[in-house]
């Protein structure tokens, strides 16, 4: 598309997707707050909270698709960055409780009083201020990803080996956060939140606002990712994904490109975790579980790796299915369903839902004749493409 660089980063589908998100960010809160409960158009608070959580998962899936779909970096530890962002927001929310806690201590959270902590740990300083907490939401996951990626990419750790060490990273963090002396609530984590920026975190108005902010943040994240992949930087990332050694031979610093996109992806995951915590009301070490990171990769694979929109769609569809299957008599079979879904997508829809639709749609375009044969002068794509 021609015109402003802001517009050139998007195609018609991308613009339509952002418009859809903007409409959802308005319609759902309005349906909850302004439409009477007796109306069939009323949106329940449960629906707002549930899909607000799905929007946070979609941001996480978007972050994974950016590095996996476009740079070939398969991370099985992005749940760690998601959880770290969540803990940063949880620490802010805990500092807002003050004397309203069970032990009415104005400084120490309840779990610290219970464990006979005498003073607040240094790394809790500053979290009573919202701007500082937001800075930590981005800085902590980003710094960890930068340090981890700097060592991994300089050592040219790739493929399955990189996936394994990212999974080891999130598992190590999970074990550490389970310890009571770590200062993050142990296995109970952080909960019993009261306010966020002075607003009751349980009220319908706050829940609707958090939903709208999550949707808008998803739109911003989508635009950032789309702007990257549509730029010259994005072309280099795709080249690294398809032929890393050739890109390195041409003189590009592959490690720097990988490090940049990996750090940015971790920051996005941290923001997703920060939006997730006030909507679900708790953050504990189970968010670091390696299985959560693997599930997030499955969301991207189901929706369509390397499509961005597919990652969002996969996160929402798989989590909605999880909500349906984990309630009632079907709960024990969810993991079997998830595994079967991943196998079915791998065998039948290797491009994912959106990727398959795009492939079929392009096949009907002007590049092919009715019999599916490319016209003269148009080369057939290589398998890697």
Buried (B, 14 or more C-beta within 10 A) or exposed (E): EEEEEEEEBBEEEBBEBBEEBBEBBEEBBBBBBEEEEEEEEBBEBEBBBBBBBBBBBBBBBBBBBBBBBBBBBBBBBBBBBBBBBBBBBBBBBBBBBBEEBEEEBEEBBBBBBBBEBEEBEEEBEBBBEBEBBBEBBBBBBBBBBBEBBBEBBEEEBBEEEBBEBBBEBBBEBBEEBBEBEBBBBBEBBBBBBBBBEEBEBEEBEBBBBBBBBBBBBBBBBBBBBBBBBBBEBBEBBBBBBEBBEEBBEEEBEBBEBBBBBBBBBBBBBBBBBBBBBBBBBBBBBBBBBBBBBBBBBBBBBBBBBBBBBBBBBBBBBBBEBBEEBBEEEEEEEBBEBBEEBBEEBEEEBEBBBBBBBBEEEEEEEEEBEEEEEEEEEEEEEEEEE
